[in-house]
Amino acid sequence: MADKLRIAVAAEADRGLDAPVSAHFGRCPWYVICEVEDGRTVAVENLANPHFQAHRPGEVPRFIKEQGVDVMLSGGMGRRALELFASFGIAVATGAAGTAGRTIEAYLAGRLHGDDPCAGHGHGDCDH
């Protein structure tokens, strides 16, 4: 794992590390973006999802890339989004639950990894 990481977590509220994780990365209202250096959180930012009301496939992965994010964590996402994140060089882990802070801790400890298209997605459409 790199010494410095920018990790985004799909979130339901703008409560930083206390924000509940969203089941869907593209339809969440917020992202918690965390700067991690040497395994320690050094900065936390709440970022509104500009595509929340009118989500279209491909927009959110591009937006997350523009934020300089290295890792995207969420409850779930579809296969197409997984492919887009991979093409941008962004690692993805799905199956996240609880708070953004606990999710980041689990990822850094190696307890949250991999992606399962549509796991935790909750809406039955796996193509975005």
C-alpha positions as CSV (number, residue, x, y, z in Angstrom):
1,M,0.0,0.0,0.0
2,A,1.3,3.5,-0.9
3,D,2.5,5.8,1.9
4,K,-0.1,8.4,0.8
5,L,-3.6,7.6,-0.3
6,R,-6.7,9.6,-1.1
7,I,-9.7,7.5,-0.3
8,A,-13.3,8.3,-1.2
9,V,-16.3,6.8,0.6
10,A,-19.8,7.0,-0.8
11,A,-21.8,8.6,2.0
12,E,-25.4,9.4,3.0
13,A,-24.6,12.6,4.9
14,D,-22.0,15.3,5.2
15,R,-20.7,14.1,8.6
16,G,-17.1,13.2,7.8
17,L,-15.9,10.0,9.3
18,D,-19.3,9.6,11.1
19,A,-21.3,9.6,7.9
20,P,-23.2,6.4,7.1
21,V,-21.9,4.6,4.1
22,S,-24.2,4.6,1.0
23,A,-25.3,1.4,-0.6
24,H,-24.6,2.9,-4.1
25,F,-21.6,5.0,-5.0
26,G,-23.3,7.0,-7.8
27,R,-26.6,7.7,-6.2
28,C,-25.2,8.9,-2.9
29,P,-25.5,12.6,-1.9
30,W,-22.0,12.9,-0.5
31,Y,-18.5,11.6,-0.6
32,V,-16.1,11.6,2.3
33,I,-12.6,12.1,1.0
34,C,-9.9,11.1,3.4
35,E,-6.2,11.8,3.1
36,V,-4.1,9.0,4.6
37,E,-0.4,9.2,5.2
38,D,1.5,6.2,6.6
39,G,-1.7,4.6,7.7
40,R,-3.0,7.7,9.6
41,T,-5.8,10.0,8.6
42,V,-4.5,13.5,8.1
43,A,-7.4,15.3,6.5
44,V,-11.1,14.7,5.9
45,E,-13.4,16.5,3.4
46,N,-17.1,16.3,2.7
47,L,-17.8,16.6,-1.0
48,A,-21.3,16.9,-2.4
49,N,-22.1,14.6,-5.3
50,P,-22.9,17.0,-8.2
51,H,-24.5,14.1,-10.1
52,F,-26.8,13.0,-7.2
53,Q,-30.0,14.2,-8.8
54,A,-29.2,13.3,-12.4
55,H,-26.8,10.3,-12.2
56,R,-25.7,9.0,-15.6
57,P,-23.3,6.1,-16.1
58,G,-19.7,7.2,-16.3
59,E,-20.0,10.6,-14.8
60,V,-19.2,9.8,-11.2
61,P,-16.1,7.7,-11.9
62,R,-14.8,10.6,-13.9
63,F,-15.7,13.1,-11.2
64,I,-13.9,10.9,-8.5
65,K,-10.8,10.7,-10.8
66,E,-10.8,14.6,-11.0
67,Q,-10.6,14.7,-7.2
68,G,-7.3,12.8,-7.3
69,V,-8.7,9.7,-5.5
70,D,-6.7,6.5,-5.3
71,V,-9.4,4.3,-3.7
72,M,-13.2,4.2,-3.9
73,L,-15.2,2.5,-1.2
74,S,-18.9,1.9,-1.2
75,G,-21.7,-0.5,-0.4
76,G,-22.0,-1.5,-4.1
77,M,-21.6,-0.6,-7.7
78,G,-22.3,-2.1,-11.1
79,R,-19.9,-3.8,-13.5
80,R,-19.6,-0.9,-15.8
81,A,-18.5,1.5,-13.0
82,L,-16.0,-1.1,-11.8
83,E,-14.5,-1.2,-15.3
84,L,-14.4,2.6,-15.5
85,F,-12.7,3.0,-12.1
86,A,-10.1,0.4,-13.2
87,S,-9.4,2.3,-16.4
88,F,-8.7,5.4,-14.3
89,G,-6.4,3.5,-12.1
90,I,-8.6,3.7,-9.0
91,A,-8.9,0.7,-6.7
92,V,-12.4,-0.2,-5.6
93,A,-13.7,-2.1,-2.7
94,T,-17.4,-2.8,-2.3
95,G,-19.4,-4.3,0.5
96,A,-18.8,-1.4,2.8
97,A,-21.2,-0.7,5.6
98,G,-21.4,1.3,8.8
99,T,-19.6,4.7,9.0
100,A,-17.0,6.2,6.6
101,G,-14.4,6.1,9.4
102,R,-15.0,2.4,10.2
103,T,-15.0,1.6,6.4
104,I,-11.6,3.3,5.9
105,E,-10.2,1.5,9.0
106,A,-11.4,-1.8,7.6
107,Y,-9.8,-1.1,4.2
108,L,-6.5,0.0,5.6
109,A,-6.4,-3.2,7.9
110,G,-7.1,-5.4,4.8
111,R,-10.6,-6.4,6.0
112,L,-12.4,-4.7,3.1
113,H,-11.1,-5.5,-0.3
114,G,-12.3,-6.6,-3.7
115,D,-15.4,-5.9,-5.6
116,D,-18.5,-7.8,-6.3
117,P,-20.7,-6.1,-8.9
118,C,-24.0,-5.2,-7.4
119,A,-23.3,-6.5,-3.8
120,G,-25.1,-4.1,-1.6
121,H,-26.3,-2.2,-4.7
122,G,-30.0,-2.6,-3.7
123,H,-31.7,-1.6,-7.0
124,G,-31.2,-4.6,-9.3
125,D,-29.5,-2.7,-12.2
126,C,-25.9,-3.9,-12.5
127,D,-24.8,-2.1,-15.6
128,H,-23.7,1.2,-14.1
